[in-house]
Amino acid sequence: MADRFRLTLAQLNATVGDLAGNAARARAAWEAGRAAGADLVALPEMFITGYNPQDLVMKPAFHQAAIAAIETLARDCADGPAIAIGGPALEGAGLYNAYYILQGGQVTARVFKHHLPNETVFDEKRIYQSGDVTGPYTVRGLRIGSPICEDAWHDDVAETLAETGAEMLLVPNGSPHYRDKIETRQNLMVARVIETGLPLVYLNLVGGQDDQVFDGGSFVLNPGGGLVVQLPMFEEAVSHVDFERGPAGWQALPGALAHLPDDLEQDYNAMVLALRDYLRKAGFSRVLLGLSGGVDSAIVATVAVDAIGAENVRCVMLPSEYTSEDSLEDARAIAENLGCRYDFVPIAEGRAAITATLAPLFEGTEPDLTEENIQSRLRGLLLMALSNKFGEMLLTTGNKSEVAVGYATIYGDMAGGYNPIKDLYKTRVFEICRWRNTHHRGWMQGPEGAVIPARVIDKPPSAELRADQKDSDSLPDYPVLDDILHILVDQDGSVSDCVVAGYDAVDAAKVEHLLYISEYKRFQSAPGARLSKRAFWLDRRYPIINRWREGATEV
Protein backbone atom coordinates (compact mmCIF):
# COMPACT_ATOMS: atom_id res chain seq x y z
CA MET A 1 0.00 0.00 0.00
CA ALA A 2 1.21 3.49 -0.83
CA ASP A 3 2.11 5.68 2.13
CA ARG A 4 0.82 8.81 0.46
CA PHE A 5 -2.63 9.70 -0.89
CA ARG A 6 -3.71 12.87 -2.67
CA LEU A 7 -7.36 13.92 -2.41
CA THR A 8 -8.80 16.70 -4.56
CA LEU A 9 -11.73 18.49 -2.88
CA ALA A 10 -14.16 20.10 -5.32
CA GLN A 11 -16.24 22.63 -3.37
CA LEU A 12 -18.38 23.63 -6.34
CA ASN A 13 -21.69 25.28 -7.20
CA ALA A 14 -24.21 22.88 -8.73
CA THR A 15 -27.50 23.87 -10.37
CA VAL A 16 -30.60 21.84 -9.59
CA GLY A 17 -31.73 19.93 -12.66
CA ASP A 18 -28.72 20.79 -14.83
CA LEU A 19 -27.41 17.25 -15.17
CA ALA A 20 -25.16 18.01 -18.13
CA GLY A 21 -23.79 21.19 -16.58
CA ASN A 22 -23.13 19.55 -13.22
CA ALA A 23 -21.42 16.61 -14.91
CA ALA A 24 -19.25 19.04 -16.89
CA ARG A 25 -18.21 20.78 -13.66
CA ALA A 26 -17.39 17.42 -12.09
CA ARG A 27 -15.30 16.49 -15.12
CA ALA A 28 -13.41 19.80 -14.97
CA ALA A 29 -12.60 19.10 -11.30
CA TRP A 30 -11.45 15.61 -12.28
CA GLU A 31 -9.18 17.10 -14.95
CA ALA A 32 -7.68 19.42 -12.32
CA GLY A 33 -7.17 16.48 -9.99
CA ARG A 34 -5.58 14.37 -12.70
CA ALA A 35 -3.18 17.21 -13.56
CA ALA A 36 -2.26 17.44 -9.87
CA GLY A 37 -1.67 13.72 -9.51
CA ALA A 38 -4.69 13.08 -7.34
CA ASP A 39 -5.79 9.59 -6.34
CA LEU A 40 -9.40 10.64 -5.72
CA VAL A 41 -11.49 13.65 -6.72
CA ALA A 42 -14.41 14.20 -4.34
CA LEU A 43 -17.59 16.19 -4.98
CA PRO A 44 -20.42 16.95 -2.54
CA GLU A 45 -23.73 15.27 -1.77
CA MET A 46 -26.23 14.96 -4.67
CA PHE A 47 -23.91 17.00 -6.88
CA ILE A 48 -25.10 15.51 -10.15
CA THR A 49 -28.69 16.70 -9.54
CA GLY A 50 -27.92 19.83 -7.58
CA TYR A 51 -29.27 20.18 -4.08
CA ASN A 52 -31.94 20.30 -2.77
CA PRO A 53 -33.92 18.76 -5.68
CA GLN A 54 -36.97 18.20 -3.45
CA ASP A 55 -39.73 16.25 -5.24
CA LEU A 56 -38.01 16.59 -8.62
CA VAL A 57 -35.77 13.65 -7.72
CA MET A 58 -38.81 11.37 -7.31
CA LYS A 59 -39.68 11.82 -10.99
CA PRO A 60 -38.56 8.54 -12.63
CA ALA A 61 -37.35 10.19 -15.83
CA PHE A 62 -35.20 12.58 -13.79
CA HIS A 63 -33.52 10.16 -11.40
CA GLN A 64 -32.94 7.69 -14.22
CA ALA A 65 -31.27 10.43 -16.28
CA ALA A 66 -29.15 11.41 -13.25
CA ILE A 67 -27.98 7.83 -12.75
CA ALA A 68 -27.16 7.60 -16.46
CA ALA A 69 -25.14 10.83 -16.21
CA ILE A 70 -23.05 9.34 -13.39
CA GLU A 71 -22.44 6.16 -15.38
CA THR A 72 -21.37 8.26 -18.39
CA LEU A 73 -19.04 10.27 -16.16
CA ALA A 74 -17.46 7.03 -14.97
CA ARG A 75 -16.78 5.90 -18.55
CA ASP A 76 -15.46 9.31 -19.62
CA CYS A 77 -13.09 9.53 -16.64
CA ALA A 78 -11.72 6.00 -16.70
CA ASP A 79 -8.09 7.00 -17.21
CA GLY A 80 -7.09 8.90 -14.10
CA PRO A 81 -8.11 9.39 -10.49
CA ALA A 82 -11.22 7.89 -8.97
CA ILE A 83 -14.28 10.12 -8.54
CA ALA A 84 -16.64 10.31 -5.56
CA ILE A 85 -19.91 12.06 -6.40
CA GLY A 86 -23.39 12.30 -4.89
CA GLY A 87 -26.57 11.39 -6.73
CA PRO A 88 -29.79 9.38 -6.55
CA ALA A 89 -29.67 5.59 -6.68
CA LEU A 90 -32.19 2.82 -7.22
CA GLU A 91 -32.03 -0.45 -5.33
CA GLY A 92 -35.03 -2.70 -5.84
CA ALA A 93 -38.08 -0.46 -5.50
CA GLY A 94 -36.29 2.06 -3.30
CA LEU A 95 -34.87 5.47 -4.14
CA TYR A 96 -31.77 6.45 -2.15
CA ASN A 97 -29.58 9.49 -1.55
CA ALA A 98 -26.28 7.92 -2.54
CA TYR A 99 -22.57 8.54 -2.88
CA TYR A 100 -20.98 6.89 -5.91
CA ILE A 101 -17.36 5.81 -6.28
CA LEU A 102 -16.21 5.72 -9.91
CA GLN A 103 -12.99 3.87 -10.81
CA GLY A 104 -11.65 2.43 -14.04
CA GLY A 105 -14.68 3.38 -16.09
CA GLN A 106 -17.36 1.95 -13.83
CA VAL A 107 -19.22 2.37 -10.56
CA THR A 108 -17.26 0.34 -8.02
CA ALA A 109 -19.18 1.29 -4.87
CA ARG A 110 -22.31 3.05 -3.68
CA VAL A 111 -22.99 4.35 -0.18
CA PHE A 112 -26.61 4.94 0.81
CA LYS A 113 -27.55 7.67 3.30
CA HIS A 114 -28.84 6.17 6.52
CA HIS A 115 -30.06 9.08 8.67
CA LEU A 116 -32.60 11.09 6.67
CA PRO A 117 -33.15 14.62 8.04
CA ASN A 118 -36.77 15.53 8.60
CA GLU A 119 -36.60 19.02 10.11
CA THR A 120 -36.21 22.67 9.09
CA VAL A 121 -35.87 22.72 5.28
CA PHE A 122 -35.55 18.94 4.93
CA ASP A 123 -38.15 16.22 4.50
CA GLU A 124 -35.96 13.44 3.13
CA LYS A 125 -37.91 10.69 4.89
CA ARG A 126 -40.77 11.41 2.47
CA ILE A 127 -38.48 11.15 -0.56
CA TYR A 128 -35.78 8.55 0.10
CA GLN A 129 -35.43 5.13 1.68
CA SER A 130 -33.00 4.81 4.57
CA GLY A 131 -29.92 2.84 3.56
CA ASP A 132 -28.18 0.23 5.67
CA VAL A 133 -24.94 1.22 7.36
CA THR A 134 -22.17 -0.51 5.42
CA GLY A 135 -18.41 -0.71 5.60
CA PRO A 136 -15.77 1.40 3.81
CA TYR A 137 -14.85 1.34 0.13
CA THR A 138 -11.28 1.21 -1.18
CA VAL A 139 -9.47 3.67 -3.46
CA ARG A 140 -5.81 3.00 -4.33
CA GLY A 141 -5.47 0.80 -1.27
CA LEU A 142 -6.95 3.34 1.19
CA ARG A 143 -10.13 2.30 3.00
CA ILE A 144 -12.51 5.28 3.13
CA GLY A 145 -15.82 5.64 4.95
CA SER A 146 -18.37 8.18 3.76
CA PRO A 147 -21.13 9.15 6.18
CA ILE A 148 -23.39 11.30 3.99
CA CYS A 149 -24.17 14.68 5.58
CA GLU A 150 -26.71 13.90 8.33
CA ASP A 151 -25.03 10.53 8.93
CA ALA A 152 -22.03 12.38 10.37
CA TRP A 153 -24.24 14.29 12.82
CA HIS A 154 -24.81 10.98 14.61
CA ASP A 155 -22.12 8.78 16.12
CA ASP A 156 -23.30 5.35 14.96
CA VAL A 157 -22.40 5.51 11.25
CA ALA A 158 -18.85 6.81 11.79
CA GLU A 159 -18.22 4.31 14.59
CA THR A 160 -19.42 1.42 12.42
CA LEU A 161 -17.13 2.53 9.61
CA ALA A 162 -14.17 2.72 11.97
CA GLU A 163 -14.96 -0.71 13.40
CA THR A 164 -15.12 -2.20 9.88
CA GLY A 165 -11.71 -0.92 8.83
CA ALA A 166 -12.07 2.64 7.58
CA GLU A 167 -8.82 4.61 7.67
CA MET A 168 -10.30 7.99 6.74
CA LEU A 169 -13.75 9.61 6.82
CA LEU A 170 -14.87 11.60 3.76
CA VAL A 171 -18.17 13.33 4.52
CA PRO A 172 -20.03 14.72 1.46
CA ASN A 173 -22.56 17.43 2.30
CA GLY A 174 -25.35 19.56 0.98
CA SER A 175 -25.48 21.54 4.21
CA PRO A 176 -27.38 24.83 3.92
CA HIS A 177 -26.25 27.94 5.72
CA TYR A 178 -27.60 29.65 8.77
CA ARG A 179 -25.85 31.80 11.35
CA ASP A 180 -23.21 29.96 13.40
CA LYS A 181 -23.63 26.79 11.31
CA ILE A 182 -19.90 26.51 10.60
CA GLU A 183 -19.12 26.28 14.32
CA THR A 184 -21.81 23.65 14.81
CA ARG A 185 -20.40 21.56 11.96
CA GLN A 186 -16.84 21.77 13.17
CA ASN A 187 -17.77 20.86 16.74
CA LEU A 188 -19.73 17.82 15.60
CA MET A 189 -17.00 16.67 13.24
CA VAL A 190 -14.37 17.02 15.99
CA ALA A 191 -16.56 14.69 18.04
CA ARG A 192 -16.54 12.13 15.19
CA VAL A 193 -12.75 12.37 14.97
CA ILE A 194 -12.27 11.93 18.72
CA GLU A 195 -14.64 8.95 18.76
CA THR A 196 -13.03 7.15 15.81
CA GLY A 197 -9.40 8.32 15.89
CA LEU A 198 -9.60 8.88 12.11
CA PRO A 199 -8.85 11.92 9.97
CA LEU A 200 -12.03 13.50 8.61
CA VAL A 201 -12.74 15.49 5.45
CA TYR A 202 -15.90 17.61 5.48
CA LEU A 203 -16.84 18.59 1.90
CA ASN A 204 -19.76 20.94 1.35
CA LEU A 205 -21.62 22.45 -1.57
CA VAL A 206 -21.51 26.16 -2.29
CA GLY A 207 -24.08 28.39 -4.01
CA GLY A 208 -27.66 29.59 -3.86
CA GLN A 209 -30.75 27.49 -4.58
CA ASP A 210 -34.12 29.22 -4.19
CA ASP A 211 -34.16 30.42 -0.56
CA GLN A 212 -31.26 28.25 0.59
CA VAL A 213 -27.57 29.15 0.53
CA PHE A 214 -24.84 26.54 0.64
CA ASP A 215 -21.82 28.20 2.14
CA GLY A 216 -18.97 25.80 1.37
CA GLY A 217 -16.51 26.17 4.23
CA SER A 218 -15.14 22.64 3.71
CA PHE A 219 -12.40 21.53 6.10
CA VAL A 220 -10.06 18.71 7.08
CA LEU A 221 -9.42 17.48 10.62
CA ASN A 222 -6.60 15.23 11.75
CA PRO A 223 -6.83 12.61 14.50
CA GLY A 224 -7.11 14.52 17.74
CA GLY A 225 -9.35 17.13 16.10
CA GLY A 226 -6.76 19.58 14.81
CA LEU A 227 -7.89 21.73 11.88
CA VAL A 228 -5.33 21.41 9.07
CA VAL A 229 -7.22 22.65 5.98
CA GLN A 230 -10.00 25.25 5.77
CA LEU A 231 -11.61 26.18 2.46
CA PRO A 232 -13.30 29.58 2.09
CA MET A 233 -16.96 30.23 2.71
CA PHE A 234 -19.35 31.33 -0.04
CA GLU A 235 -16.98 30.71 -2.95
CA GLU A 236 -15.93 27.81 -5.12
CA ALA A 237 -12.60 26.12 -4.46
CA VAL A 238 -10.68 23.15 -5.76
CA SER A 239 -8.03 22.09 -3.24
CA HIS A 240 -5.52 19.24 -3.25
CA VAL A 241 -4.93 17.67 0.16
CA ASP A 242 -2.09 15.23 0.80
CA PHE A 243 -2.33 12.46 3.36
CA GLU A 244 0.59 10.44 4.71
CA ARG A 245 0.58 7.20 6.65
CA GLY A 246 2.80 6.92 9.66
CA PRO A 247 3.05 4.62 12.68
CA ALA A 248 -0.15 6.14 14.11
CA GLY A 249 -2.12 5.90 10.86
CA TRP A 250 -3.11 8.44 8.23
CA GLN A 251 -2.79 12.19 8.71
CA ALA A 252 -3.38 15.15 6.40
CA LEU A 253 -0.50 17.51 5.74
CA PRO A 254 -1.25 21.10 6.75
CA GLY A 255 -2.71 23.27 4.00
CA ALA A 256 -4.31 26.69 3.58
CA LEU A 257 -6.57 27.98 6.35
CA ALA A 258 -9.08 30.40 4.83
CA HIS A 259 -10.42 33.25 6.96
CA LEU A 260 -13.89 32.63 8.38
CA PRO A 261 -15.96 35.84 8.38
CA ASP A 262 -17.99 37.09 11.34
CA ASP A 263 -21.76 36.75 11.41
CA LEU A 264 -22.52 40.16 9.86
CA GLU A 265 -20.22 39.46 6.94
CA GLN A 266 -21.70 35.98 6.60
CA ASP A 267 -25.22 37.45 6.40
CA TYR A 268 -24.17 39.95 3.78
CA ASN A 269 -22.14 37.49 1.71
CA ALA A 270 -25.00 34.98 1.83
CA MET A 271 -27.46 37.60 0.51
CA VAL A 272 -25.12 38.59 -2.31
CA LEU A 273 -24.40 35.01 -3.34
CA ALA A 274 -28.05 33.97 -3.06
CA LEU A 275 -29.23 36.83 -5.27
CA ARG A 276 -26.47 36.37 -7.84
CA ASP A 277 -27.17 32.65 -8.15
CA TYR A 278 -30.95 33.05 -8.17
CA LEU A 279 -30.68 35.44 -11.09
CA ARG A 280 -28.07 33.42 -12.97
CA LYS A 281 -29.84 30.12 -12.54
CA ALA A 282 -33.22 31.66 -13.45
CA GLY A 283 -31.78 33.28 -16.59
CA PHE A 284 -31.87 36.95 -15.50
CA SER A 285 -28.94 39.34 -15.80
CA ARG A 286 -30.57 42.61 -14.66
CA VAL A 287 -32.80 43.78 -11.80
CA LEU A 288 -34.85 46.79 -10.78
CA LEU A 289 -36.35 47.94 -7.51
CA GLY A 290 -38.34 50.77 -6.05
CA LEU A 291 -35.89 53.04 -4.23
CA SER A 292 -37.83 54.95 -1.59
CA GLY A 293 -34.98 56.68 0.21
CA GLY A 294 -35.49 54.33 3.16
CA VAL A 295 -33.06 51.89 4.66
CA ASP A 296 -34.61 48.67 3.31
CA SER A 297 -34.54 49.58 -0.37
CA ALA A 298 -31.09 51.10 0.18
CA ILE A 299 -29.57 47.84 1.39
CA VAL A 300 -31.36 45.81 -1.31
CA ALA A 301 -29.93 48.11 -3.98
CA THR A 302 -26.47 47.73 -2.43
CA VAL A 303 -26.74 43.94 -2.31
CA ALA A 304 -27.85 43.93 -5.95
CA VAL A 305 -24.94 46.10 -7.07
CA ASP A 306 -22.47 43.95 -5.14
CA ALA A 307 -24.02 40.83 -6.70
CA ILE A 308 -24.25 41.77 -10.39
CA GLY A 309 -22.69 45.21 -10.86
CA ALA A 310 -24.15 48.72 -10.95
CA GLU A 311 -24.67 48.61 -14.72
CA ASN A 312 -27.26 45.86 -14.22
CA VAL A 313 -29.31 47.57 -11.51
CA ARG A 314 -32.14 50.08 -12.09
CA CYS A 315 -33.44 52.11 -9.13
CA VAL A 316 -36.84 53.77 -9.50
CA MET A 317 -38.19 56.54 -7.27
CA LEU A 318 -42.02 56.68 -7.43
CA PRO A 319 -42.97 59.71 -5.31
CA SER A 320 -46.39 60.85 -4.16
CA GLU A 321 -47.34 64.06 -2.36
CA TYR A 322 -46.42 62.31 0.90
CA THR A 323 -42.83 61.63 -0.17
CA SER A 324 -40.55 63.92 1.82
CA GLU A 325 -37.76 66.04 0.33
CA ASP A 326 -35.34 64.07 2.49
CA SER A 327 -36.48 60.85 0.82
CA LEU A 328 -36.13 62.35 -2.64
CA GLU A 329 -32.61 63.53 -1.88
CA ASP A 330 -31.63 60.29 -0.16
CA ALA A 331 -32.86 58.04 -2.96
CA ARG A 332 -30.90 59.97 -5.56
CA ALA A 333 -27.80 59.99 -3.33
CA ILE A 334 -27.96 56.20 -2.87
CA ALA A 335 -28.24 55.59 -6.61
CA GLU A 336 -25.39 58.00 -7.35
CA ASN A 337 -23.18 56.48 -4.63
CA LEU A 338 -23.75 53.03 -6.08
CA GLY A 339 -23.40 54.18 -9.67
CA CYS A 340 -26.61 52.57 -10.91
CA ARG A 341 -29.40 53.90 -13.10
CA TYR A 342 -31.93 56.15 -11.39
CA ASP A 343 -35.43 56.75 -12.82
CA PHE A 344 -37.96 59.22 -11.46
CA VAL A 345 -41.60 58.18 -11.99
CA PRO A 346 -44.19 60.24 -10.04
CA ILE A 347 -47.45 58.43 -9.35
CA ALA A 348 -49.72 61.48 -8.99
CA GLU A 349 -51.43 61.23 -12.40
CA GLY A 350 -52.01 57.50 -12.17
CA ARG A 351 -53.31 57.81 -8.64
CA ALA A 352 -55.70 60.59 -9.69
CA ALA A 353 -57.04 58.42 -12.49
CA ILE A 354 -57.62 55.48 -10.16
CA THR A 355 -59.26 57.72 -7.56
CA ALA A 356 -61.60 59.13 -10.20
CA THR A 357 -62.46 55.67 -11.46
CA LEU A 358 -63.37 54.46 -7.97
CA ALA A 359 -65.07 57.69 -6.84
CA PRO A 360 -68.65 56.59 -7.71
CA LEU A 361 -68.18 53.37 -5.76
CA PHE A 362 -66.42 55.01 -2.81
CA GLU A 363 -68.96 57.84 -2.51
CA GLY A 364 -70.00 58.38 1.10
CA THR A 365 -66.97 56.66 2.60
CA GLU A 366 -63.99 58.13 4.39
CA PRO A 367 -60.38 57.72 3.25
CA ASP A 368 -58.62 54.91 5.10
CA LEU A 369 -56.05 52.17 4.53
CA THR A 370 -57.61 51.53 1.12
CA GLU A 371 -56.24 54.76 -0.30
CA GLU A 372 -52.81 54.09 1.19
CA ASN A 373 -52.70 50.67 -0.40
CA ILE A 374 -53.70 52.09 -3.79
CA GLN A 375 -50.43 54.04 -3.76
CA SER A 376 -48.41 50.93 -2.98
CA ARG A 377 -50.22 48.82 -5.56
CA LEU A 378 -49.83 51.48 -8.22
CA ARG A 379 -46.10 51.48 -7.58
CA GLY A 380 -46.10 47.70 -7.87
CA LEU A 381 -47.96 47.89 -11.18
CA LEU A 382 -45.50 50.41 -12.62
CA LEU A 383 -42.46 48.44 -11.45
CA MET A 384 -43.85 45.21 -12.88
CA ALA A 385 -44.49 47.01 -16.19
CA LEU A 386 -40.83 48.04 -16.30
CA SER A 387 -39.83 44.48 -15.40
CA ASN A 388 -41.91 43.06 -18.25
CA LYS A 389 -40.77 45.63 -20.77
CA PHE A 390 -37.04 45.41 -20.10
CA GLY A 391 -36.63 41.83 -18.83
CA GLU A 392 -35.36 42.96 -15.42
CA MET A 393 -36.33 40.96 -12.34
CA LEU A 394 -38.14 43.10 -9.79
CA LEU A 395 -36.67 42.85 -6.30
CA THR A 396 -38.95 43.37 -3.34
CA THR A 397 -37.60 45.04 -0.22
CA GLY A 398 -39.57 43.98 2.86
CA ASN A 399 -37.52 43.06 5.94
CA LYS A 400 -38.39 40.14 8.23
CA SER A 401 -40.08 42.39 10.79
CA GLU A 402 -42.50 43.70 8.15
CA VAL A 403 -42.95 40.28 6.57
CA ALA A 404 -43.77 38.87 10.02
CA VAL A 405 -46.52 41.30 10.95
CA GLY A 406 -47.87 42.03 7.48
CA TYR A 407 -46.63 45.62 7.38
CA ALA A 408 -46.51 45.44 3.62
CA THR A 409 -49.08 45.58 0.83
CA ILE A 410 -49.77 42.39 -1.04
CA TYR A 411 -49.71 43.05 -4.81
CA GLY A 412 -48.01 46.34 -3.95
CA ASP A 413 -44.61 46.67 -2.34
CA MET A 414 -44.59 42.87 -1.97
CA ALA A 415 -44.59 42.49 -5.76
CA GLY A 416 -41.39 41.02 -7.13
CA GLY A 417 -39.43 37.89 -7.92
CA TYR A 418 -36.92 37.84 -5.05
CA ASN A 419 -36.38 39.47 -1.66
CA PRO A 420 -32.74 39.55 -0.51
CA ILE A 421 -33.59 40.78 3.03
CA LYS A 422 -36.58 38.55 3.73
CA ASP A 423 -34.79 36.95 6.72
CA LEU A 424 -33.30 40.15 8.18
CA TYR A 425 -35.15 41.81 11.04
CA LYS A 426 -35.28 45.59 10.83
CA THR A 427 -32.72 46.11 13.58
CA ARG A 428 -30.41 43.71 11.72
CA VAL A 429 -30.91 45.78 8.54
CA PHE A 430 -29.49 48.79 10.36
CA GLU A 431 -26.48 46.74 11.52
CA ILE A 432 -25.85 45.38 8.03
CA CYS A 433 -26.02 48.88 6.51
CA ARG A 434 -23.42 50.16 8.96
CA TRP A 435 -21.25 47.11 8.33
CA ARG A 436 -21.34 47.56 4.54
CA ASN A 437 -20.50 51.26 4.85
CA THR A 438 -17.27 50.41 6.67
CA HIS A 439 -16.22 47.18 4.96
CA HIS A 440 -15.42 46.15 1.41
CA ARG A 441 -14.42 42.75 0.09
CA GLY A 442 -13.05 41.51 -3.21
CA TRP A 443 -16.26 39.63 -4.01
CA MET A 444 -18.28 42.87 -3.92
CA GLN A 445 -18.87 44.47 -7.32
CA GLY A 446 -20.00 47.78 -5.83
CA PRO A 447 -17.85 50.70 -4.73
CA GLU A 448 -16.02 51.06 -1.45
CA GLY A 449 -17.05 53.49 1.26
CA ALA A 450 -20.25 54.73 2.86
CA VAL A 451 -22.66 54.07 -0.01
CA ILE A 452 -25.72 54.41 2.27
CA PRO A 453 -25.96 57.95 3.72
CA ALA A 454 -26.02 58.06 7.51
CA ARG A 455 -29.31 59.98 7.43
CA VAL A 456 -30.99 57.03 5.71
CA ILE A 457 -29.97 54.75 8.56
CA ASP A 458 -30.74 57.20 11.36
CA LYS A 459 -34.10 58.72 10.34
CA PRO A 460 -37.37 57.32 11.78
CA PRO A 461 -38.73 54.64 9.39
CA SER A 462 -41.89 55.57 7.49
CA ALA A 463 -43.93 54.10 4.64
CA GLU A 464 -44.87 57.70 3.64
CA LEU A 465 -48.39 56.78 2.57
CA ARG A 466 -50.03 59.56 4.56
CA ALA A 467 -48.99 62.84 6.14
CA ASP A 468 -46.46 62.61 9.01
CA GLN A 469 -46.63 58.82 9.04
CA LYS A 470 -44.17 56.78 11.11
CA ASP A 471 -43.91 52.99 11.38
CA SER A 472 -44.14 53.40 15.15
CA ASP A 473 -47.70 54.70 14.73
CA SER A 474 -48.83 51.16 13.99
CA LEU A 475 -46.14 48.97 15.52
CA PRO A 476 -44.00 48.85 18.65
CA ASP A 477 -40.59 50.44 18.14
CA TYR A 478 -38.44 48.08 16.10
CA PRO A 479 -36.08 47.03 18.93
CA VAL A 480 -39.13 45.95 20.94
CA LEU A 481 -40.93 44.44 17.94
CA ASP A 482 -37.87 42.46 16.88
CA ASP A 483 -37.25 41.11 20.37
CA ILE A 484 -40.88 39.95 20.60
CA LEU A 485 -40.66 38.37 17.15
CA HIS A 486 -37.42 36.65 18.10
CA ILE A 487 -39.29 34.99 20.97
CA LEU A 488 -42.43 34.15 18.98
CA VAL A 489 -40.76 33.09 15.71
CA ASP A 490 -37.14 32.10 16.27
CA GLN A 491 -37.67 30.52 19.69
CA ASP A 492 -41.26 29.37 18.97
CA GLY A 493 -42.19 31.01 22.26
CA SER A 494 -45.44 32.35 23.64
CA VAL A 495 -46.96 35.64 24.71
CA SER A 496 -46.26 34.52 28.28
CA ASP A 497 -42.58 34.09 27.39
CA CYS A 498 -42.55 37.66 26.07
CA VAL A 499 -44.05 38.93 29.33
CA VAL A 500 -41.46 37.00 31.36
CA ALA A 501 -38.79 38.65 29.21
CA GLY A 502 -40.15 42.06 30.26
CA TYR A 503 -42.40 43.03 27.37
CA ASP A 504 -45.93 44.39 27.64
CA ALA A 505 -48.62 41.71 27.35
CA VAL A 506 -50.79 43.84 25.08
CA ASP A 507 -47.86 44.50 22.72
CA ALA A 508 -46.94 40.82 22.65
CA ALA A 509 -50.52 39.70 22.01
CA LYS A 510 -50.89 42.26 19.23
CA VAL A 511 -47.70 41.06 17.54
CA GLU A 512 -48.81 37.44 17.87
CA HIS A 513 -52.15 38.32 16.28
CA LEU A 514 -50.50 40.20 13.40
CA LEU A 515 -48.07 37.33 12.89
CA TYR A 516 -50.88 34.80 12.50
CA ILE A 517 -53.19 36.86 10.30
CA SER A 518 -50.33 37.71 7.91
CA GLU A 519 -49.65 34.10 6.97
CA TYR A 520 -51.63 34.46 3.74
CA LYS A 521 -49.32 37.26 2.64
CA ARG A 522 -46.20 35.22 3.32
CA PHE A 523 -47.74 32.31 1.43
CA GLN A 524 -47.77 34.53 -1.68
CA SER A 525 -44.51 36.37 -1.07
CA ALA A 526 -41.29 36.19 -3.06
CA PRO A 527 -38.51 33.83 -1.93
CA GLY A 528 -35.49 35.27 -0.15
CA ALA A 529 -32.14 34.24 1.27
CA ARG A 530 -32.37 32.00 4.34
CA LEU A 531 -30.05 33.34 7.06
CA SER A 532 -31.49 31.75 10.19
CA LYS A 533 -32.97 28.45 11.35
CA ARG A 534 -36.45 30.01 11.44
CA ALA A 535 -36.78 31.69 8.09
CA PHE A 536 -40.29 32.02 6.69
CA TRP A 537 -41.21 29.25 4.27
CA LEU A 538 -39.82 25.74 4.83
CA ASP A 539 -38.47 26.38 8.34
CA ARG A 540 -41.81 27.61 9.66
CA ARG A 541 -44.93 26.07 8.13
CA TYR A 542 -48.12 27.47 9.61
CA PRO A 543 -51.75 27.26 8.45
CA ILE A 544 -53.18 30.30 6.70
CA ILE A 545 -56.44 29.99 8.62
CA ASN A 546 -55.55 29.84 12.30
CA ARG A 547 -57.84 30.87 15.16
CA TRP A 548 -55.34 29.99 17.90
CA ARG A 549 -54.39 32.86 20.21
CA GLU A 550 -52.76 32.43 23.58
CA GLY A 551 -55.12 33.39 26.38
CA ALA A 552 -57.97 35.83 26.03
CA THR A 553 -56.06 39.11 25.77
CA GLU A 554 -57.91 41.55 23.52
CA VAL A 555 -55.97 43.07 20.61
Sequence and secondary structure as in RCSB ss.txt:
>XXXX:A:sequence
MADRFRLTLAQLNATVGDLAGNAARARAAWEAGRAAGADLVALPEMFITGYNPQDLVMKPAFHQAAIAAIETLAR
DCADGPAIAIGGPALEGAGLYNAYYILQGGQVTARVFKHHLPNETVFDEKRIYQSGDVTGPYTVRGLRIGSPICE
DAWHDDVAETLAETGAEMLLVPNGSPHYRDKIETRQNLMVARVIETGLPLVYLNLVGGQDDQVFDGGSFVLNPGG
GLVVQLPMFEEAVSHVDFERGPAGWQALPGALAHLPDDLEQDYNAMVLALRDYLRKAGFSRVLLGLSGGVDSAIV
ATVAVDAIGAENVRCVMLPSEYTSEDSLEDARAIAENLGCRYDFVPIAEGRAAITATLAPLFEGTEPDLTEENIQ
SRLRGLLLMALSNKFGEMLLTTGNKSEVAVGYATIYGDMAGGYNPIKDLYKTRVFEICRWRNTHHRGWMQGPEGA
VIPARVIDKPPSAELRADQKDSDSLPDYPVLDDILHILVDQDGSVSDCVVAGYDAVDAAKVEHLLYISEYKRFQS
APGARLSKRAFWLDRRYPIINRWREGATEV
>XXXX:A:secstr
  SEEEEEEEE    TT HHHHHHHHHHHHHHHHHTT SEEE  TTTTT S  GGGGGSHHHHHHHHHHHHHHHH
HT SSSEEEEEEEEEETTEEEEEEEEEETTEEEEEEE  S   STT  GGGT         EEETTEEEE   GG
GGGSHHHHHHHHHTT SEEEEEE  B  TTHHHHHHHHHHHHHHHH   EEEEE EEEETTEEEEB  EEE TTS
 EEEE  BSS EEEEEEEEEETTEEEE    B     HHHHHHHHHHHHHHHHHHHHT   EEEE  SSHHHHHH
HHHHHHHH GGGEEEEE   TT  HHHHHHHHHHHHHHT EEEE   HHHHHHHHHHHHHHHTT    HHHHHHH
HHHHHHHHHHHHHHHT EEB    HHHHHHT S TTTTT SSB TTTT  HHHHHHHHHHHHH   TT  S SS 
 S HHHHHS     SSTT  GGGTS  HHHHHHHHIIIIIS   HHHHHHTT  HHHHHHHHHHHHHTHHHHHTS
      STT BTTTB   SS    STT   
